[in-house]
Amino acid sequence: MLDRMRRRSLPAEHTAAVLAAAAEVDEALGDGLRGRGAGLAARRLRRLLDADAVLLAGLDGPPTVAGPAPAPELRAELVGRPHEHGTVVRIGDWAAAPLLVAGEPAGVLAAAGADEAALTAAATLVARSLDHADLRRARARIARADLRTLRAQISPHFLHNALAVIAARIRTDPDRARGLLTDFADYLRYSFSSRGDYATVADELQAVQTYLELQRARFDDRMELTVRMAPEILPVAIPFLIIQPLVENAVRHGLEPKPGPGSITVSGYGEGPLCVIEVEDDGVGMDPDLARAILAGSGPPAKRVGVANVDQRLRAVYGPEHGLVIETAPGSGTRVIVRVPRFRRGVSAA
């Protein structure tokens, strides 16, 4: 048996070439069978299968062909018959396999002069790539929808208080009022900008500092702000409006109910391949069970809106293992931790 296993083993360079081609196919199909990468995927599949020609077709629209194209009549059969039979069909020199994504027909992979077993394996690879691409697009749609929700829920409480603070200082401290009005305009401009789904940590931090300047004025400078951010994470791209809602939550539910002065610390650092951002306050804290309920979306609406939204968007973009972590106890303040990859395909600031 050992001799047979040795005979079946492939040279390392051949294995590496196959894996590289498979990865190229997966990336090329990121926009689906009718995307810009379909031609590249067809060429890579042709090389992977050592085929005379390869045809990739979705359920509608023209197919993508690498190599000599089949005649229109043959092409129609190659696209139609695999789904009728639910398996690989052979028509002359061509073989065609159905592409099934989540159990539903998504298209056809056909090849001339290719081994049927290899074609079946390649069809499975393509179907999985299409499935992964669908999931990535769905995650992106969820993240965009949650961002629109968050923008719609920017606290009227904060807007009213910010304008009231500015109005109160127009006569007593006009220079400070002008500065606060500029900060307020910058905050609104950033929050409602159409910059895209992602921003750098540096951009998010600037928005947070603007927001906190307005809050400090409302607290008559009784609120102390500390920012400690490692330079290497400043250019890291993260979902837009991730940090500010956590800071707003610290102000509203941590410091506002607390008598006397309070402090908020925003810190960030690299942890291997991860970017870690922490928002900590020395406010009233909360019961850990309440924190878990907020992340689950079942806490009091006034407390869960911003934090739950951020948690959902992080999970949608990076996966369920990258949700928020909340450390808290009554009377002991609250620390909210964001831990995400520094680099992720499709996550880049405009």
Beta strands, then each sheet from edge to edge (+ up, - down):
strand 1: 53-58
strand 2: 64-66
strand 3: 89-91
strand 4: 94-101
strand 5: 104-112
strand 6: 198-200
strand 7: 223-229
strand 8: 237-239
strand 9: 262-271
strand 10: 274-281
strand 11: 325-328
strand 12: 334-341
sheet 1: 2+ 1- 5+ 4- 3+
sheet 2: 6+ 8-
sheet 3: 7+ 9+ 10- 12+ 11-
end
